[in-house]
Amino acid sequence: MDRESSSDEEEDRQKLIDQNERHGTKSPKHSTFHMDDDNEFKDRIGNARRLGLPRFAFNKRYLFAIFFPIFIIIVYFTTDIRSLFQTSVSNVTFDSSDSRMRESELRALYLLRQQQLGLFKLWNHSFVNEANFDFSSNPNSTVASSVNSTSSFTNSSPVLHDRFSALSSSALLEDLKAAVLSQMSLNKQIQQILLSTHQSGNYPDLGDNVTDPSTSGYASLDRCRKVDQKLSERKTIEWKPKSNKYLFAICVSGQMSNHLICLEKHMFFAALLNRVLVIPSSKVDYQFNHVLDIDHINKCLGRKVVVTFEEFAEAKKKHLHIDKFVCYFSLPQLCFMDDERVKKLKSLGISMNKLEPAWVEDVKKPTKRTMQDVMVKFSSNDDVIAIGDVFFAEVEQDLVMQPGGPLAHKCKTLIEPSRLIMLTAQRFIQTFLGERFIALHFRRHGFLKFCNAKKPSCFFPIPQAADCIVQVAERANAPVIYLSTDAAESETSLLQSLVVLNGKAVPLVKRPARNSAEKWDALLYRHGLEEDSQVEAMLDKTICAMSAVFIGSSGSTFTEDILRLRKDWGSASLCDEYICQGQLPNFIADNE
């Protein structure tokens, strides 16, 4: 049966071959996507059925599509894929780790260099500290004589010297603490950078194991913080004057700042003698009512303790007579008054008895006096007395120089700028300076000869002064400096070009000329005070007194009055100092 079937198939195949040969032409080639016509397609299907072939024909593409996935599965289960790439991945990881380590080492070396420079700077600064220590322990030294001669301010120099010595010591200690803290911070950064190269996901953060010794709250140390004035330790006396007893104030030495200091001392004398103080007339002295708030003094005391000359004249019914004129100073002349000053007083209609000395006292070598000495020599039953200029007087300096002064009152200070000046200063600061700024009083006009007459000089070359200012600016971390100066434009321009911190210039801001577009000075303008030189000077003082840090000029009473205001207002800083304090000018010209 099988044979018959096989012979039939061979017979059919032979017929097909013969049939193809008889056609005599080759069938046309068809592309892969060519569709045969219906008759040809049907003939092929019929032939395929007759041959018993499957319904679809296999080709190479079908075989590849079937066997390639099978090959992938076999390879996946029989081969470790990770081992094929193990070497290359480890090489990449090694290269990345090595690069990180080199980068960390370079950063660590940079920080070590910074630490070395910081320590070197601290080492150099220690020599200055040593000089300051010698200066503090030996007030008679050459350097001490420079500071003690402040503004010919010999009357307060011992107390002022002691106070600034204490402040300088505190400032130096704070600088030392800040420098050590800075090096500790750098050390921690170096440790963290070096350890960072050993950190990975499989290990804890090694930087967490970097521990610091306790800094006792100095992590946010403000090197220029406010000075504790210890107001609870303040000692005062009461000022309760008799309403019909007067002390006529006379101040003739120097400029406005000297007169304000003289006026403050007159207040102390008036309190000791239980008298009302008469403020000098603007015809013989400055127009104090333009720069001072006289009513403020009476309000702070809670009673009438000072009167203007006009009020005094009204009370005396035009009978202006100084009943007793006892001079505190007898040398170089009585009451430190010349004939011209006496004539001015008489031009006001004031009559007076003959001037007489209380004792032998020279303004160049004042004697330290006590309150008892004053009360014994100057107490009197006369209605009106005068004692002359007391700017150089040295009476109970510990009391006079303490914060708030020697008198009991309910305010921060008695002698302060007028309300108009205070508001104008605040508006200027809000407009140009902001909360944290340095104030610099840079006295230059007429100061060269004055300072060079001292031993040693207090007049510094601008490059040296600029270097000192930059050091203070670095400690204070303030973005701007207010400049109060009488220097020429050539000097201030050079100074500005040299005041550079970390490659960036620190702006020196001066009060601009009047501009109607700016409103910070509108109050002075409305009251007709915008061109008053004394008002402008007091405005400068007020701005400086409100600064975060103050740099003054040794030898200037303008600076001393600013320091008084800062002390009384509680704005004094540990960084307050004179320009190049503790240094000598690196060049001094010969005398004439």
Secondary structure as GFF3:
##gff-version 3
##sequence-region A 1 592
A	DSSP	alpha_helix	2	23	.	.	.	ID=ss1
A	DSSP	alpha_helix	38	51	.	.	.	ID=ss2
A	DSSP	alpha_helix	60	78	.	.	.	ID=ss3
A	DSSP	alpha_helix	81	137	.	.	.	ID=ss4
A	DSSP	alpha_helix	142	148	.	.	.	ID=ss5
A	DSSP	three_ten_helix	150	152	.	.	.	ID=ss6
A	DSSP	alpha_helix	157	196	.	.	.	ID=ss7
A	DSSP	three_ten_helix	206	209	.	.	.	ID=ss8
A	DSSP	three_ten_helix	218	220	.	.	.	ID=ss9
A	DSSP	three_ten_helix	231	233	.	.	.	ID=ss10
A	DSSP	beta_strand	242	248	.	.	.	ID=ss11
A	DSSP	alpha_helix	256	272	.	.	.	ID=ss12
A	DSSP	beta_strand	275	278	.	.	.	ID=ss13
A	DSSP	alpha_helix	288	291	.	.	.	ID=ss14
A	DSSP	alpha_helix	294	301	.	.	.	ID=ss15
A	DSSP	beta_strand	306	307	.	.	.	ID=ss16
A	DSSP	alpha_helix	309	315	.	.	.	ID=ss17
A	DSSP	beta_strand	321	322	.	.	.	ID=ss18
A	DSSP	beta_strand	324	327	.	.	.	ID=ss19
A	DSSP	three_ten_helix	334	336	.	.	.	ID=ss20
A	DSSP	alpha_helix	339	347	.	.	.	ID=ss21
A	DSSP	beta_strand	351	352	.	.	.	ID=ss22
A	DSSP	beta_strand	356	357	.	.	.	ID=ss23
A	DSSP	beta_strand	368	369	.	.	.	ID=ss24
A	DSSP	alpha_helix	371	378	.	.	.	ID=ss25
A	DSSP	beta_strand	384	386	.	.	.	ID=ss26
A	DSSP	beta_strand	394	395	.	.	.	ID=ss27
A	DSSP	alpha_helix	397	400	.	.	.	ID=ss28
A	DSSP	alpha_helix	419	428	.	.	.	ID=ss29
A	DSSP	pi_helix	429	433	.	.	.	ID=ss30
A	DSSP	beta_strand	438	442	.	.	.	ID=ss31
A	DSSP	alpha_helix	447	452	.	.	.	ID=ss32
A	DSSP	alpha_helix	462	476	.	.	.	ID=ss33
A	DSSP	beta_strand	481	485	.	.	.	ID=ss34
A	DSSP	alpha_helix	489	498	.	.	.	ID=ss35
A	DSSP	beta_strand	500	501	.	.	.	ID=ss36
A	DSSP	beta_strand	504	505	.	.	.	ID=ss37
A	DSSP	beta_strand	508	509	.	.	.	ID=ss38
A	DSSP	alpha_helix	522	526	.	.	.	ID=ss39
A	DSSP	alpha_helix	533	545	.	.	.	ID=ss40
A	DSSP	beta_strand	549	552	.	.	.	ID=ss41
A	DSSP	alpha_helix	557	569	.	.	.	ID=ss42
A	DSSP	beta_strand	577	578	.	.	.	ID=ss43
###
